[in-house]
Amino acid sequence: MRSLAGVNLTQFRRCFIQLAVAVSAIGFFASRAAAADPQQVAATDQIVRLNEVEVFTAQTSAQTQAITDSKLDVVQPQSNISAQTINNTMAPTADYATIANIAPSMANVETEGPGLSESKMLSMRGFQDGQYNVTYDGIPFGDVNGATHHTTSYFPAKVLGGEVIDRGPGTAATIGENTFGGTVGLLSKDPRPDAATVLTLSDGSWNTFLGNLEVNTGELSKLNGASIVGSYQYLSSDGYRTFSYLQRNTYYLKYLQPIGPNTTLTVVGNYNNIKFNNPGTATEGQILAFGRNYGLDNNPFDTNNNYYPYNYQQKQADFEYIGLDSRPCDDVHIEDKAYTYYYNNDSHEKPVDPVVGGTTKFPGTAALYASFGGAPYVNNSPTTLPGTNSTSNDDPGGQIKVNAYRVFGDYLALSHGEGTTVEEKVGIWAESVRAVRYDYALDYSPAYIAANPQYSTRFGAFDPSTGFSWLSLL
């Protein structure tokens, strides 16, 4: 069995399943104990939940068969995708772009399979990513350098409670960037009202494996009906395209706490860690020579620099918020959410302007390179690495690009007459952003590493003349 990032996947899967079975047993006995508790929570303290439903009976009407629905009183075209639809019709590996694709006027392309590669082509009514809004429980988010989004870094299907697709610009109260294209509204998954442990195991094409363990406490009567849901997900896949390995870990937690009869405190946290090889666009010649699934290769002397250790990304992302929702009287609604989210991408890519043919500079000895039919190796760019410019980063190794940012924000909204013909709404939305971006040209050649050994462990190095040795940037 293949190993990725030093992890034996067969052993990992066995350990995951054993751990999941143990936790499931604990959850079963905990639910029996909770059911024996005679205390009941007052009906006024109940929380409206987006319950997860598994359907095993035949669907007998157009209403039950529809994968999306819409309210009749909306002011613009809208599609609601429920948790039932997500759990019963979507691949467990799906991300929010895969789910949104089933709504009218949405189009999406993921070359590795559902949720197995970052969606770059999700469009709404012809508007491309960056020209419409994406929110999470009403909180807008996106890249700070262009309002685009990274679908594999946030909110896989098993941690979503639904999606609301608004195919219109909304109202003056709609917050976010580029709302003119519409809004993809993601909803976090609520805890179940009863204690439950849900284990999901999925195995598919291209050595794809997903394990998801979800634990629900149910309503805790001693905490006034509070409830918690937490989950861990592991995903790995070889991908459809060659050498396009992916490995991801996702953690999710949501806590609901009623405070009095009409107020609820919500705490949500997400963390995602992903590493994947990142093939570019294949040319017609490469497809004819290597097949339609050509992505990357294991040839360090590839003149197009498609050697897979040169082309991979490592990302860490999190999203957290604390929300307070209150209805002090029937026609007044107060909502406040303080949030933060983080994104860090260490992207290892091929050179910006690679030199092709016999003049390409490769690592290893001249004799070794000559044995592959190439010209003798000459390292004539000794300054390649920190401090150089893009005109000289044509040495093997390409470049590392870093995009990182942390966002803090708060959204406060006060509405009166909600759901009536006359509704007044006022609010404040504020954000603070700190971001950093930089680019290093890389040179893994023995000549450079010998002169700069400190970079061999910082960025990774190998020497084909003595056997490949890859030290990954962790």
Sine and cosine of phi, psi and omega as CSV:
sin_phi,cos_phi,sin_psi,cos_psi,sin_omega,cos_omega
0.00,0.00,0.68,-0.74,-0.02,-1.00
-0.90,0.44,0.56,-0.83,0.12,-0.99
-0.94,-0.34,0.60,-0.80,0.01,-1.00
-0.74,-0.67,0.79,-0.61,0.01,-1.00
0.83,0.55,0.59,0.81,0.07,-1.00
0.98,0.20,0.17,0.99,-0.04,-1.00
-0.93,-0.36,0.82,-0.57,0.11,-0.99
-0.98,0.20,0.91,-0.41,-0.16,-0.99
-0.93,0.36,-0.58,0.82,0.03,-1.00
-0.89,0.46,-0.72,0.70,0.02,-1.00
-0.90,0.43,-0.64,0.77,-0.01,-1.00
-0.90,0.44,-0.70,0.71,-0.01,-1.00
-0.89,0.46,-0.65,0.76,0.01,-1.00
-0.88,0.47,-0.70,0.72,0.01,-1.00
-0.91,0.41,-0.64,0.77,0.00,-1.00
-0.88,0.47,-0.72,0.69,-0.03,-1.00
-0.90,0.43,-0.68,0.74,0.02,-1.00
-0.88,0.47,-0.68,0.73,0.03,-1.00
-0.91,0.42,-0.66,0.75,-0.02,-1.00
-0.90,0.44,-0.65,0.76,0.01,-1.00
-0.90,0.43,-0.65,0.76,0.01,-1.00
-0.89,0.45,-0.71,0.71,0.01,-1.00
-0.92,0.39,-0.58,0.81,0.04,-1.00
-0.88,0.48,-0.65,0.76,0.03,-1.00
-0.90,0.44,-0.68,0.73,0.04,-1.00
-0.88,0.47,-0.69,0.72,0.01,-1.00
-0.88,0.47,-0.58,0.81,0.00,-1.00
-0.90,0.44,-0.75,0.66,-0.01,-1.00
-0.93,0.37,-0.54,0.84,0.05,-1.00
-0.91,0.41,-0.63,0.78,0.01,-1.00
-0.92,0.39,-0.59,0.81,0.04,-1.00
-0.90,0.43,-0.65,0.76,0.01,-1.00
-0.92,0.39,-0.64,0.77,0.00,-1.00
-0.92,0.40,-0.57,0.82,-0.01,-1.00
-0.92,0.38,-0.45,0.89,-0.01,-1.00
-0.99,0.16,-0.15,0.99,-0.02,-1.00
-0.96,0.29,0.87,-0.49,-0.07,-1.00
-0.97,0.22,-0.25,0.97,-0.05,-1.00
-0.94,0.33,0.64,-0.77,0.02,-1.00
-0.84,-0.55,0.55,-0.84,0.01,-1.00
-1.00,0.06,0.65,-0.76,0.00,-1.00
-0.86,0.52,0.59,-0.81,-0.06,-1.00
-0.88,0.47,-0.49,0.87,-0.02,-1.00
-0.94,0.33,-0.28,0.96,-0.02,-1.00
-0.99,-0.12,0.05,1.00,-0.05,-1.00
-0.94,0.34,0.54,-0.84,0.01,-1.00
-0.97,-0.25,0.70,-0.72,0.10,-1.00
-0.97,0.26,0.85,-0.53,-0.13,-0.99
-0.89,-0.46,0.48,-0.88,0.14,-0.99
-1.00,-0.03,0.99,0.11,-0.13,-0.99
-0.95,0.31,0.61,-0.79,0.05,-1.00
-0.99,0.11,0.76,-0.65,-0.06,-1.00
-0.81,-0.58,0.77,-0.64,0.12,-0.99
-0.98,-0.22,0.81,-0.58,-0.08,-1.00
-0.98,-0.20,0.81,-0.59,0.03,-1.00
-0.84,-0.54,-0.06,1.00,-0.01,-1.00
-0.97,-0.23,0.30,-0.95,-0.04,-1.00
-0.92,0.40,0.61,-0.80,0.07,-1.00
-1.00,-0.02,0.84,-0.54,-0.21,-0.98
-0.93,-0.37,-0.03,1.00,-0.01,-1.00
-0.67,-0.75,0.30,-0.95,0.02,-1.00
-0.88,0.47,-0.54,0.84,-0.02,-1.00
-0.92,0.39,-0.67,0.74,-0.02,-1.00
-0.98,0.21,-0.36,0.93,0.00,-1.00
-1.00,0.06,-0.31,0.95,-0.05,-1.00
-0.92,0.40,0.73,-0.68,0.01,-1.00
-1.00,0.06,-0.24,0.97,0.13,-0.99
-0.69,-0.72,0.41,-0.91,0.11,-0.99
-0.62,-0.79,0.06,-1.00,-0.04,-1.00
-0.47,-0.88,0.52,-0.85,0.09,-1.00
-0.97,0.25,0.46,-0.89,-0.05,-1.00
-0.99,0.11,-0.28,0.96,-0.08,-1.00
-0.97,-0.24,0.31,0.95,-0.02,-1.00
-0.97,0.23,0.43,-0.90,-0.04,-1.00
-1.00,-0.07,-0.07,1.00,0.03,-1.00
-0.47,-0.88,0.35,-0.94,-0.01,-1.00
-0.83,0.55,0.71,-0.71,-0.09,-1.00
-0.57,-0.82,0.59,-0.81,0.09,-1.00
-0.79,-0.61,0.78,-0.63,0.06,-1.00
-0.96,-0.27,0.82,-0.58,0.03,-1.00
-0.93,-0.37,0.90,-0.45,-0.15,-0.99
-1.00,0.06,0.22,-0.98,0.10,-1.00
-0.89,0.45,-0.53,0.85,0.04,-1.00
-0.89,0.46,-0.69,0.72,0.03,-1.00
-0.90,0.44,-0.70,0.72,-0.02,-1.00
-0.87,0.49,-0.69,0.73,-0.11,-0.99
-0.98,0.18,-0.38,0.93,-0.10,-1.00
-0.94,-0.34,-0.20,0.98,-0.05,-1.00
-0.79,-0.61,-0.24,0.97,-0.08,-1.00
-0.97,-0.24,0.51,-0.86,0.10,-0.99
-0.89,0.46,0.66,-0.75,0.00,-1.00
-0.85,0.53,-0.41,0.91,-0.01,-1.00
-0.99,0.15,-0.08,1.00,-0.14,-0.99
-0.87,0.49,0.50,-0.87,0.16,-0.99
-0.95,-0.32,-0.04,-1.00,-0.11,-0.99
-0.92,0.39,-0.42,0.91,0.06,-1.00
-0.94,0.33,-0.63,0.77,0.06,-1.00
-0.87,0.50,-0.67,0.74,-0.02,-1.00
-0.93,0.37,-0.72,0.69,-0.04,-1.00
-0.88,0.48,-0.42,0.91,-0.07,-1.00
-0.89,0.45,-0.34,0.94,-0.03,-1.00
-0.99,0.15,-0.17,0.98,0.00,-1.00
-0.99,0.14,0.49,-0.87,0.06,-1.00
-0.86,0.52,0.55,-0.83,0.05,-1.00
0.95,0.30,0.11,0.99,0.06,-1.00
-0.97,-0.25,0.58,-0.82,0.05,-1.00
-0.62,-0.78,0.67,-0.75,-0.10,-1.00
-0.55,-0.84,0.55,-0.83,0.06,-1.00
-0.73,-0.68,0.81,-0.58,0.10,-1.00
-0.74,-0.67,0.95,-0.32,-0.21,-0.98
-0.94,0.33,-0.35,0.94,-0.06,-1.00
-0.99,-0.11,-0.15,0.99,-0.10,-0.99
0.85,-0.53,0.17,-0.99,-0.09,-1.00
-0.88,0.48,0.90,-0.44,0.04,-1.00
0.97,0.24,0.07,1.00,-0.10,-1.00
-0.99,-0.17,0.04,1.00,0.12,-0.99
-0.46,-0.89,0.42,-0.91,-0.05,-1.00
-0.94,0.35,0.76,-0.65,0.02,-1.00
-0.97,0.26,0.83,-0.55,0.04,-1.00
-0.94,-0.33,-0.11,0.99,-0.18,-0.98
-0.83,-0.55,0.25,0.97,0.01,-1.00
-0.91,0.42,0.86,-0.50,-0.03,-1.00
-0.79,-0.61,0.44,-0.90,0.04,-1.00
-0.78,-0.63,0.89,-0.45,-0.01,-1.00
0.82,0.57,0.51,0.86,-0.02,-1.00
1.00,0.00,-0.21,0.98,0.06,-1.00
-0.98,0.18,0.77,-0.64,-0.02,-1.00
-0.99,0.11,0.24,-0.97,0.06,-1.00
-0.81,0.59,0.73,-0.68,-0.11,-0.99
0.98,-0.19,-0.20,0.98,0.03,-1.00
-0.92,-0.39,0.13,0.99,0.12,-0.99
-0.64,-0.77,0.13,-0.99,-0.13,-0.99
-0.99,-0.16,0.59,-0.81,0.15,-0.99
-0.78,-0.62,0.78,-0.62,-0.01,-1.00
-0.81,-0.58,0.37,-0.93,0.08,-1.00
-0.81,-0.59,0.94,-0.35,-0.13,-0.99
0.78,0.62,0.64,0.77,0.04,-1.00
1.00,0.05,-0.03,1.00,-0.03,-1.00
-0.99,-0.15,0.87,-0.49,0.02,-1.00
-0.94,0.33,0.59,-0.81,0.07,-1.00
-0.51,-0.86,0.29,-0.96,0.02,-1.00
0.27,-0.96,0.06,-1.00,0.05,-1.00
-0.87,0.50,0.65,-0.76,-0.02,-1.00
-0.99,0.17,-0.14,0.99,-0.03,-1.00
-0.96,-0.29,0.25,0.97,0.01,-1.00
0.14,-0.99,0.10,0.99,0.06,-1.00
0.87,0.50,0.38,0.92,0.13,-0.99
-1.00,0.01,0.00,-1.00,-0.16,-0.99
-0.65,-0.76,0.39,-0.92,-0.05,-1.00
-0.86,-0.50,0.99,-0.16,-0.21,-0.98
-0.93,0.35,-0.50,0.87,-0.03,-1.00
-0.99,0.13,-0.15,0.99,-0.05,-1.00
-1.00,-0.10,-0.19,0.98,-0.03,-1.00
-0.67,-0.75,0.67,-0.74,0.35,-0.94
0.83,0.56,0.94,0.35,0.16,-0.99
-0.92,0.39,0.16,-0.99,-0.17,-0.99
-0.85,0.53,-0.61,0.79,-0.12,-0.99
-0.95,0.30,-0.14,0.99,0.05,-1.00
-0.93,-0.38,0.22,0.97,0.02,-1.00
-0.96,-0.29,0.62,-0.78,0.06,-1.00
-0.98,-0.19,0.04,1.00,0.02,-1.00
0.50,-0.86,0.11,-0.99,0.07,-1.00
-0.64,-0.77,0.57,-0.82,0.08,-1.00
-0.84,-0.55,0.90,-0.45,-0.04,-1.00
-0.98,-0.20,0.93,-0.36,0.06,-1.00
-0.99,-0.15,0.92,-0.39,-0.05,-1.00
-1.00,-0.09,0.86,0.51,0.01,-1.00
-0.15,-0.99,0.19,-0.98,-0.10,-0.99
-0.96,0.27,-0.13,0.99,-0.01,-1.00
0.99,0.16,-0.40,-0.92,0.00,-1.00
-0.91,-0.42,-0.06,-1.00,0.04,-1.00
-0.90,0.43,-0.32,0.95,0.00,-1.00
-1.00,0.03,-0.06,1.00,0.02,-1.00
-0.98,0.22,0.88,-0.47,-0.04,-1.00
-0.99,-0.16,0.38,-0.92,0.01,-1.00
0.76,-0.65,0.15,-0.99,0.05,-1.00
-1.00,-0.07,0.62,-0.79,0.08,-1.00
0.85,0.53,0.72,0.69,0.00,-1.00
-0.95,0.30,-0.16,0.99,-0.04,-1.00
-0.88,0.47,-0.46,0.89,-0.03,-1.00
-0.99,0.13,-0.23,0.97,-0.07,-1.00
0.87,-0.50,-0.08,-1.00,-0.03,-1.00
-0.65,-0.76,0.76,-0.65,0.20,-0.98
-0.99,-0.15,0.96,-0.28,-0.07,-1.00
-0.99,-0.15,0.92,-0.39,0.01,-1.00
-1.00,-0.05,0.64,-0.77,-0.01,-1.00
-0.89,-0.45,0.77,-0.64,0.02,-1.00
-0.95,0.32,0.46,-0.89,-0.02,-1.00
-0.97,0.22,0.75,-0.66,0.03,-1.00
-1.00,0.09,0.41,-0.91,0.14,-0.99
-0.91,0.42,0.49,-0.87,0.09,-1.00
-0.97,0.25,0.46,-0.89,0.02,-1.00
-0.94,0.33,-0.34,0.94,0.02,-1.00
-0.91,-0.42,0.45,-0.89,0.03,-1.00
-0.91,0.41,0.74,-0.68,-0.05,-1.00
-0.33,-0.94,0.52,-0.85,0.14,-0.99
-0.86,-0.50,0.81,-0.58,-0.08,-1.00
-0.89,-0.46,0.86,-0.51,0.02,-1.00
-0.93,-0.36,0.80,-0.60,0.05,-1.00
-0.85,-0.52,0.83,-0.56,0.09,-1.00
-0.84,-0.55,0.74,-0.67,-0.02,-1.00
-0.67,-0.75,0.69,-0.72,0.02,-1.00
-0.73,-0.68,0.71,-0.70,-0.09,-1.00
-0.55,-0.83,-0.23,-0.97,-0.03,-1.00
-0.87,0.49,0.38,-0.93,0.07,-1.00
0.87,0.49,0.59,0.81,0.05,-1.00
0.85,0.53,0.62,0.78,-0.01,-1.00
-1.00,0.07,0.74,-0.67,0.02,-1.00
-0.68,-0.73,0.70,-0.71,0.11,-0.99
-0.73,-0.68,0.74,-0.68,0.13,-0.99
-0.80,-0.60,0.81,-0.59,-0.02,-1.00
-0.76,-0.65,0.82,-0.57,0.01,-1.00
-0.89,-0.46,0.86,-0.51,-0.02,-1.00
-0.85,-0.52,0.73,-0.68,0.00,-1.00
-0.83,-0.56,0.79,-0.61,0.05,-1.00
-0.90,-0.44,0.72,-0.69,0.03,-1.00
-0.99,0.15,-0.33,0.94,-0.19,-0.98
0.97,0.26,0.01,-1.00,0.00,-1.00
-0.97,0.25,0.80,-0.60,-0.05,-1.00
-0.99,-0.13,0.96,-0.28,-0.10,-0.99
-0.90,0.44,-0.52,0.86,-0.01,-1.00
-0.95,0.31,-0.24,0.97,0.04,-1.00
-0.92,-0.40,0.52,0.86,0.09,-1.00
0.89,0.45,0.55,0.83,0.05,-1.00
1.00,0.05,0.27,0.96,0.05,-1.00
-0.91,0.42,0.41,-0.91,0.01,-1.00
-0.47,-0.88,0.42,-0.91,-0.06,-1.00
-0.68,-0.73,0.64,-0.77,0.19,-0.98
-0.80,-0.60,0.71,-0.70,0.05,-1.00
-0.69,-0.73,0.57,-0.82,-0.01,-1.00
-0.55,-0.84,0.43,-0.90,0.13,-0.99
-0.76,-0.65,0.69,-0.73,0.00,-1.00
-0.75,-0.66,0.70,-0.71,0.11,-0.99
-0.87,-0.49,0.74,-0.68,0.00,-1.00
-0.70,-0.71,0.72,-0.69,0.11,-0.99
-0.60,-0.80,0.51,-0.86,0.00,-1.00
-0.32,-0.95,0.55,-0.83,0.15,-0.99
-0.98,0.22,-0.36,0.93,-0.02,-1.00
0.98,0.19,0.35,-0.94,0.03,-1.00
-0.93,0.36,-0.65,0.76,-0.05,-1.00
-1.00,0.08,0.46,-0.89,-0.11,-0.99
-0.90,0.44,0.69,-0.73,0.05,-1.00
0.82,0.57,0.62,0.78,0.03,-1.00
-0.94,-0.33,0.80,0.60,-0.03,-1.00
-0.88,0.48,0.51,-0.86,0.05,-1.00
-0.61,-0.79,0.62,-0.79,0.08,-1.00
-0.56,-0.83,0.76,-0.65,-0.08,-1.00
-0.61,-0.79,0.58,-0.81,0.12,-0.99
-0.83,-0.56,0.76,-0.65,-0.03,-1.00
-0.78,-0.63,0.71,-0.70,0.02,-1.00
-0.83,-0.56,0.66,-0.75,-0.05,-1.00
-0.61,-0.79,0.64,-0.76,0.03,-1.00
-0.55,-0.83,0.71,-0.70,0.10,-0.99
-0.67,-0.74,0.73,-0.69,-0.04,-1.00
-0.80,-0.59,0.82,-0.58,0.05,-1.00
-0.92,-0.40,0.79,-0.61,-0.03,-1.00
-0.75,-0.66,0.95,-0.31,0.10,-0.99
-0.92,0.39,0.68,-0.73,0.07,-1.00
-0.82,-0.57,1.00,-0.09,-0.10,-1.00
0.98,0.19,-0.09,-1.00,-0.10,-0.99
-0.97,0.25,-0.37,0.93,-0.16,-0.99
-0.77,-0.63,0.25,0.97,-0.06,-1.00
-0.75,-0.67,0.67,-0.74,0.01,-1.00
-0.74,-0.67,0.73,-0.68,0.12,-0.99
-0.99,-0.15,0.74,-0.67,-0.02,-1.00
-0.82,-0.57,0.74,-0.67,0.10,-1.00
-0.82,-0.57,0.81,-0.58,-0.04,-1.00
-0.77,-0.63,0.67,-0.74,0.06,-1.00
-0.64,-0.77,0.67,-0.75,0.06,-1.00
-0.73,-0.68,0.62,-0.79,0.14,-0.99
-0.63,-0.78,0.68,-0.73,-0.06,-1.00
-0.68,-0.73,0.75,-0.66,0.04,-1.00
-0.78,-0.63,0.87,-0.50,-0.09,-1.00
-0.70,-0.72,0.59,-0.81,0.13,-0.99
-0.70,-0.71,0.75,-0.66,0.00,-1.00
-0.47,-0.88,0.52,-0.85,0.15,-0.99
-0.97,0.24,0.56,-0.83,-0.24,-0.97
-0.81,-0.59,0.99,0.15,0.03,-1.00
-0.94,0.35,0.53,-0.85,0.05,-1.00
-1.00,-0.03,-0.35,-0.94,-0.01,-1.00
-0.98,0.19,0.79,-0.61,0.02,-1.00
-0.99,0.12,0.64,-0.77,0.03,-1.00
-0.99,0.14,0.24,-0.97,0.04,-1.00
-0.88,0.48,-0.64,0.77,0.02,-1.00
-0.89,0.45,-0.65,0.76,0.03,-1.00
-0.92,0.40,-0.63,0.78,0.03,-1.00
-0.90,0.43,-0.68,0.74,0.01,-1.00
-0.92,0.40,-0.58,0.82,-0.06,-1.00
-0.99,0.14,-0.63,0.78,-0.16,-0.99
-0.88,-0.47,-0.10,0.99,0.01,-1.00
0.96,-0.29,0.27,-0.96,-0.06,-1.00
-0.92,0.38,-0.38,0.92,-0.04,-1.00
-1.00,-0.08,0.30,0.95,0.00,-1.00
-0.92,0.40,0.76,-0.65,0.07,-1.00
-0.77,-0.64,-0.92,0.39,0.04,-1.00
-0.74,-0.67,0.11,-0.99,0.02,-1.00
-0.66,-0.75,0.05,-1.00,0.00,-1.00
-0.94,-0.34,0.49,0.87,0.01,-1.00
-0.97,-0.24,0.95,-0.30,-0.02,-1.00
-0.92,0.39,-0.19,0.98,-0.01,-1.00
-0.97,-0.23,0.26,0.96,0.06,-1.00
-0.88,0.48,0.85,-0.53,-0.04,-1.00
-0.92,0.38,-0.27,0.96,0.05,-1.00
-0.99,-0.11,0.10,1.00,0.03,-1.00
0.83,0.56,0.66,0.75,0.07,-1.00
-0.99,-0.10,0.35,0.94,0.08,-1.00
-0.92,0.40,0.81,-0.59,-0.22,-0.98
-0.89,0.45,-0.51,0.86,0.07,-1.00
-0.93,0.37,-0.19,0.98,0.09,-1.00
-1.00,0.06,-0.23,0.97,-0.21,-0.98
-0.76,-0.65,0.99,0.15,0.05,-1.00
-0.49,-0.87,0.32,-0.95,0.01,-1.00
-0.76,-0.65,0.57,-0.82,0.13,-0.99
-0.82,-0.57,0.79,-0.62,-0.07,-1.00
-0.73,-0.68,0.59,-0.81,0.16,-0.99
-0.79,-0.62,0.71,-0.70,-0.02,-1.00
-0.57,-0.82,0.57,-0.82,0.12,-0.99
-0.61,-0.79,0.35,-0.94,0.01,-1.00
-0.50,-0.87,0.84,-0.54,-0.01,-1.00
-0.69,-0.73,0.51,-0.86,0.14,-0.99
-0.43,-0.90,0.41,-0.91,0.14,-0.99
-0.87,-0.49,0.84,-0.54,-0.07,-1.00
-0.85,-0.52,0.55,-0.83,0.07,-1.00
-0.80,-0.60,0.84,-0.55,-0.03,-1.00
-0.84,-0.55,0.85,-0.53,-0.09,-1.00
-0.65,-0.76,0.59,-0.80,0.12,-0.99
-0.80,-0.60,1.00,0.09,-0.06,-1.00
-0.90,0.45,-0.44,0.90,0.13,-0.99
-0.55,-0.84,0.09,-1.00,-0.20,-0.98
-0.86,0.51,-0.60,0.80,-0.13,-0.99
-0.94,-0.33,0.24,0.97,0.02,-1.00
-0.85,-0.52,0.75,-0.66,-0.02,-1.00
-0.76,-0.65,0.83,-0.56,0.03,-1.00
-0.89,-0.45,0.77,-0.64,-0.02,-1.00
-0.67,-0.74,0.76,-0.65,0.02,-1.00
-0.67,-0.74,0.73,-0.69,0.02,-1.00
-0.70,-0.71,0.88,-0.48,0.12,-0.99
-0.98,-0.18,0.80,-0.60,-0.18,-0.98
-0.66,-0.75,0.29,-0.96,0.14,-0.99
-0.50,-0.86,0.56,-0.83,0.14,-0.99
-0.56,-0.83,0.42,-0.91,-0.14,-0.99
-0.68,-0.73,0.55,-0.83,0.05,-1.00
-0.56,-0.83,0.75,-0.66,0.06,-1.00
-0.68,-0.74,0.82,-0.57,-0.03,-1.00
-0.81,-0.59,0.91,-0.41,0.16,-0.99
-0.99,-0.17,0.98,-0.22,-0.13,-0.99
-0.95,-0.30,0.90,-0.44,0.07,-1.00
-1.00,-0.09,0.87,-0.49,-0.13,-0.99
-0.74,-0.67,0.29,-0.96,0.04,-1.00
-0.93,0.37,0.26,-0.97,0.01,-1.00
-0.83,0.56,0.49,-0.87,0.03,-1.00
-0.88,0.48,-0.69,0.72,-0.05,-1.00
-0.75,-0.66,0.95,0.30,-0.08,-1.00
-0.90,0.43,0.59,-0.80,0.08,-1.00
-1.00,0.06,0.79,-0.61,-0.05,-1.00
-0.96,-0.27,0.31,-0.95,0.04,-1.00
1.00,0.07,-0.36,-0.93,-0.10,-1.00
-0.94,0.35,-0.26,0.96,-0.02,-1.00
-1.00,0.04,-0.06,1.00,0.01,-1.00
-0.91,0.41,0.69,-0.73,-0.02,-1.00
-1.00,-0.07,0.80,-0.60,-0.04,-1.00
-0.80,-0.59,0.42,-0.91,0.05,-1.00
-0.97,0.25,0.16,-0.99,0.00,-1.00
0.99,-0.16,0.02,-1.00,-0.03,-1.00
-0.98,0.21,0.38,-0.92,0.03,-1.00
-0.87,0.49,-0.62,0.78,-0.01,-1.00
-0.91,0.42,-0.64,0.77,-0.01,-1.00
-0.92,0.40,-0.70,0.71,-0.01,-1.00
-0.91,0.42,-0.63,0.78,0.01,-1.00
-0.89,0.46,-0.51,0.86,0.01,-1.00
-0.92,0.39,-0.35,0.94,0.07,-1.00
-1.00,-0.01,0.10,1.00,0.05,-1.00
1.00,0.02,0.24,0.97,-0.04,-1.00
-0.97,-0.22,0.15,-0.99,0.05,-1.00
-0.96,0.27,0.35,-0.93,0.02,-1.00
-0.84,0.55,0.59,-0.81,-0.01,-1.00
-0.96,0.28,0.75,-0.66,0.09,-1.00
-0.71,-0.71,0.84,-0.54,0.03,-1.00
-1.00,-0.07,1.00,-0.06,-0.06,-1.00
-0.97,-0.25,0.32,0.95,0.10,-1.00
-0.79,-0.61,0.93,0.36,-0.11,-0.99
-0.91,0.41,-0.28,0.96,-0.04,-1.00
-1.00,-0.05,0.05,1.00,-0.02,-1.00
-0.90,0.43,0.84,-0.54,0.06,-1.00
0.70,-0.71,-0.27,-0.96,-0.23,-0.97
-0.72,0.69,0.78,-0.63,0.05,-1.00
0.98,-0.21,-0.18,0.98,-0.03,-1.00
-1.00,0.04,0.07,-1.00,0.02,-1.00
-0.91,-0.42,0.11,-0.99,-0.15,-0.99
-0.93,0.37,-0.30,0.95,-0.04,-1.00
-0.95,0.31,-0.30,0.95,-0.05,-1.00
-0.91,-0.40,0.13,0.99,-0.05,-1.00
-1.00,-0.05,0.74,0.67,0.05,-1.00
-0.98,-0.19,0.16,0.99,0.07,-1.00
-0.97,0.24,0.33,-0.94,0.01,-1.00
-0.88,0.47,0.56,-0.83,-0.05,-1.00
0.92,-0.40,-0.47,0.88,0.08,-1.00
0.95,0.32,-0.83,-0.56,-0.12,-0.99
-0.48,-0.88,0.37,-0.93,0.16,-0.99
-0.88,-0.47,0.81,-0.59,0.02,-1.00
-0.92,-0.40,0.74,-0.67,-0.01,-1.00
-0.89,-0.45,0.77,-0.64,0.10,-1.00
-0.77,-0.64,0.91,-0.41,-0.05,-1.00
-0.65,-0.76,0.62,-0.78,0.05,-1.00
-0.40,-0.92,0.44,-0.90,0.12,-0.99
-0.80,-0.61,0.76,-0.65,-0.03,-1.00
-0.88,-0.48,0.72,-0.69,0.15,-0.99
-0.86,-0.50,0.67,-0.74,-0.01,-1.00
-0.39,-0.92,0.17,-0.99,0.05,-1.00
-0.51,-0.86,0.64,-0.77,0.03,-1.00
-0.78,-0.63,0.88,-0.47,0.01,-1.00
-0.88,-0.47,0.81,-0.59,-0.03,-1.00
-0.73,-0.68,0.68,-0.73,0.06,-1.00
-0.81,-0.59,0.83,-0.55,-0.02,-1.00
-0.79,-0.62,0.48,-0.88,0.03,-1.00
-0.73,-0.69,0.71,-0.71,-0.03,-1.00
0.97,0.25,0.53,0.85,-0.04,-1.00
-0.88,0.47,0.76,-0.65,0.02,-1.00
1.00,0.08,0.04,1.00,0.04,-1.00
-0.97,-0.22,0.05,-1.00,-0.01,-1.00
-0.94,0.34,-0.38,0.93,0.03,-1.00
-0.83,-0.56,0.93,-0.36,-0.02,-1.00
-0.80,-0.59,0.79,-0.62,0.09,-1.00
-0.96,-0.26,0.67,-0.74,-0.03,-1.00
-0.59,-0.81,0.72,-0.69,0.04,-1.00
-0.66,-0.75,0.54,-0.84,-0.04,-1.00
-0.26,-0.96,0.11,-0.99,0.03,-1.00
-0.72,-0.69,0.73,-0.68,0.08,-1.00
-0.80,-0.60,0.84,-0.54,-0.03,-1.00
-0.71,-0.71,0.60,-0.80,0.01,-1.00
-0.66,-0.75,0.51,-0.86,0.15,-0.99
-0.78,-0.63,0.74,-0.68,-0.11,-0.99
-0.80,-0.60,0.68,-0.73,0.17,-0.98
-0.80,-0.60,0.84,-0.54,-0.10,-0.99
-0.71,-0.70,0.45,-0.89,0.07,-1.00
-0.62,-0.79,0.65,-0.76,0.07,-1.00
-0.65,-0.76,0.68,-0.73,0.11,-0.99
-0.40,-0.92,0.22,-0.98,-0.13,-0.99
-0.63,-0.77,0.80,-0.59,0.10,-1.00
-0.92,-0.40,0.74,-0.67,0.21,-0.98
-0.98,0.18,0.61,-0.80,-0.09,-1.00
-0.89,-0.45,0.52,-0.85,0.07,-1.00
-0.64,-0.77,0.95,-0.32,-0.01,-1.00
-1.00,-0.07,0.21,0.98,-0.07,-1.00
-0.93,0.36,0.54,-0.84,0.02,-1.00
-0.84,0.55,-0.57,0.82,0.00,-1.00
-0.89,0.46,-0.67,0.74,-0.03,-1.00
-0.96,0.27,-0.67,0.74,-0.03,-1.00
-0.89,0.45,-0.59,0.81,0.03,-1.00
-0.89,0.46,-0.59,0.80,0.01,-1.00
-0.99,0.13,-0.37,0.93,-0.05,-1.00
-0.70,-0.71,0.91,0.40,-0.10,-1.00
-0.89,0.46,-0.38,0.92,-0.03,-1.00
-0.89,0.46,-0.45,0.89,-0.04,-1.00
-0.99,0.11,-0.20,0.98,-0.02,-1.00
-0.92,0.39,-0.53,0.84,0.03,-1.00
-1.00,-0.09,-0.37,0.93,-0.01,-1.00
-0.97,0.25,-0.66,0.75,-0.07,-1.00
-0.91,-0.41,-0.28,0.96,-0.05,-1.00
0.98,-0.21,0.55,-0.84,-0.01,-1.00
-0.44,-0.90,0.33,-0.94,0.11,-0.99
-0.44,-0.90,0.31,-0.95,0.02,-1.00
-0.66,-0.75,0.97,-0.22,-0.02,-1.00
-0.87,0.49,-0.39,0.92,-0.05,-1.00
-0.94,0.34,-0.37,0.93,-0.02,-1.00
-0.87,-0.48,0.16,0.99,-0.09,-1.00
0.98,-0.22,0.57,-0.82,-0.08,-1.00
-0.94,0.35,0.68,-0.73,0.08,-1.00
-0.65,-0.76,0.94,-0.35,-0.09,-1.00
-0.93,-0.37,0.87,-0.50,0.06,-1.00
-0.95,-0.30,0.94,-0.34,-0.11,-0.99
-0.99,0.13,0.54,-0.84,0.09,-1.00
-0.98,0.20,0.95,-0.31,-0.09,-1.00
-0.98,-0.19,0.00,0.00,0.00,0.00
